[in-house]
Amino acid sequence: MKEIDDSIDRIVAGMEGTKMTDGKSKVLVAYHEVGHAICATLTPGHDPVQKVSLIPRGQARGLTWFIPDEDPALISKQQLFARIVGGLGGRASEEVIFGEPEITTGAAGDLQQITQIARRMVTMFGMSEIGPWALTDPATQSSDVVLRLLARNSMSEKLAEDIDLSVRHIIESAYEMAKNHVRNNREAIDKLVEVLLEKEILTGDEFRAILSEFTDISVAKLDRKSVREMIEA
């Protein structure tokens, strides 16, 4: 089974790289990955953690894997918001634990992904205060450069500004939630990082077993109302 898992990891994330030596960078990556896993697990609507790894693959120094939803074609607003919170968990962990000056470039890929999700929520799925409109002209996705420029120029400055503000609001709300998860679960995070540094890989079950020693992770008891208010505020 481990051979099959390793093969899948190579296909999805790339070849295994040189393992990190003990030191500040390895500790920081461990906190970053545990931050992803904690924020995802504690936000209703997110896919469950499959494993957390400190083994570099491709360009990634560490990875957090999730078990995909049964029907990836139908995704709710709550699920999309949860993905943004989980995606910001690594950066939130760096900022809360090490301080704002110690934030690294490790979240660059995360920021690209969560910004894309938030923008699609606003422009394609009608999931913002702007309303249930498709705000993106299909021509903006065209391979024709002239068509793309004309489509973008046809959008009013006011609408473009409203879209940017809505995207920013979604991301800022999600980031505040991620930082709160980190602040409120520091003891659990420290323990998870300690074990991850020792083992280098935590399965989803191992991760949840440790986290459940510190907090109730039952989905039924999570405060879904507070998440809804964060999305709609």
N, C-alpha and C positions, 0 to 999 in steps of 0.2 A: 504493500500500500504506500509506503514512504517513497518508493521508486516512482510510482504513478504520480504522487503529489509533486515530486521534484520535477518530473517531466512537464506537468501542467504549468508549474511556476516558470520554467524556462521559456515556454511558449508565450505566456502572458506577459511576464515582466523582464525577460532576458536572462542571459547566462549569469550564474553566480559569480560575484566579484571577490576580491580579496577581503577577508574578514577584517574588521576594524580592530585595532589594538585598544587595550583599555586606556581611557583618558577622557578628557573633557568632551571631545567630539562624540565619542560613543555614548556617554551619559546624556548629552543633549539630544542625540537621535532617539535614544530610548524614551526620554520624556516626550519628545515630539510624537512618536508612534503611539505611546500609551495615551497621550492627549487625544489623538484621533479616536482610539478605541473607547475611551471613557465618554467622550462627548457624543459619540454615535450611540452607545448603549443607553445612555441616560436621556436621549431625546426620542420621544415616541414617534414611530413611523420609520425609523432607520432599520436597514437590514442588519441582522446579527453578525457579530464578529466571528470570522472563521479562524483567523490566526494573526498573531503579531510577530514580526520577524526583525531581527537586527542583522540579517545576512544581506549584504548588498546585492542588488540585481539590476542590470542595466545602469541607468543613471541614478537610481535610488539608493540611498545609504541604508534605508530600512523601509519596511512595507507593512501596512495593515490591510488584511484581506477581509472581505465581507461575503456572506452567503446571499446570492442574488434572490430577489423576490420571484415568486412563482410566475407572475405575469408582468414582465418588464415593459409591456406595451401600454399598460394603464397605470399611471403613477399619479397619486394625489398631491394636492398642494402641501399637505402636511409632510408627505414623504420627501418632496423636493426640498422643503425648508430644512428637514432633518439632515439631508445630505449636505446642505450648506453648513449647518452647525458642525457635523462630523468632519467635513473638509477643513474647517477652520480650527479644529481641535488641536492640531499640531502647533500652529502659530500661537494660539491662546496659551498653550502649555509653556512655550518658550517665554512669552511675555510675562505671565503671572509668576513663574518659578524663577526665571533668571533676570527679569527686568527688561524694560523696553529697549535699552541700548544693546542687549544681547540677542535680539531677534536676528535670525539668520536668513540666508537666501533659500533655505530648505523648503520653504512654503511656496516657492514660485509656481510650481505646477499646480498645487492646491488652489492658489488664488485664481489662476486661469480657469480651472474647472468650475469653481463656485461662482465666479463672475458670469460665466457662460450660462450656468443653470439659472441664476437670478435674472439675467437679461431675457432668457427664453420665457421665464415665468411672466414677465411683464409684457413682452412684445408678441409672443406666440400663443400663450395659454390664457391670457386675460386674467392673471392671478395677482392683480394689484389694484390700488385705489383708482387707477385710471379707468378701469372698467373692462368688461368682456369683449375687447376688440382685438383683432389681429393687426398689430401695428407695424409689422415688417412686410414690406413689399417683396414678393417672391423674386423680383428682378435683382434685389440686393444679393441674392445667392447665385446669380448668373455668372457664367464663365466669361461673358462679354464685359470688358472693363467699362466701356461707354454706358451700357445699360445699368451697371452697378452705380456709377457716378450719378446718372440721371435720377435713379430711384432714391438715392440718398439725398440729393439736392431738393427733391420734391417734398420732403418732410419739413414741416414748419419748425422754426427754431424753438418755439414754445413747446411743441410736442417732444422734440428731441431732449429738451431740458427736463420735462416731466418724466420722461423715460429714465434718464440718468438719475434723477432724484429718487424714483421708485426703486431702481436697482440698488442704489446706495442704502436706502432705508432697509431693504430686505437683508443686505449683507451686514449692516451695522447691528441690526436686531439679533441676527444669528451669532455675530461675534460676541456680543454682550452675554448671550446665553452660554456660549462656549466658555468664556472666561469665568462665568459663575459656576459652571460645572467643575472647572479646574480648582477654583478657590474653595468650593464646598467639599471637595473630595481629595484634598492634598495628602492625607494620610494613606488612603488607598492607592493613590498614584505613586507615592514613594515606595510602597511595598511592591507594587506591580513592576516598577522599574528595577528594584533590587533583584527580583526573580528573573526578569527578562535579561538583565545583564549577566546573570549566572547561566541561564539556559539558552539564551539567544533566540529561542522560538517559544512562544506560548500558543497553545491551541485555544480555540474559542471557549471550550469547556473549562480549561485551566484558568483562563482570564476571568470568566464569570464566577468561578468558584472563589477566587481570591477577592474579587470586587464585592461579592455578596457577603463577605465577612465584615464589610464596612458599611454597606448601604443596601437598602431593599431595591433590587433591580427588577422586581415583578412588573411587567408591562401593565397589568391591570391596575396597579397602584400608582403609576406615574401620573403626574398632574398634566393631563392633556389640555385642560382648560387654559393653563398658563402658556402653553405652546401656541394655542389658537390666538390668544391675546397678543403674543409677541408678533405673530404673522400679520395680524389685522391692525395693530396699533398705528 
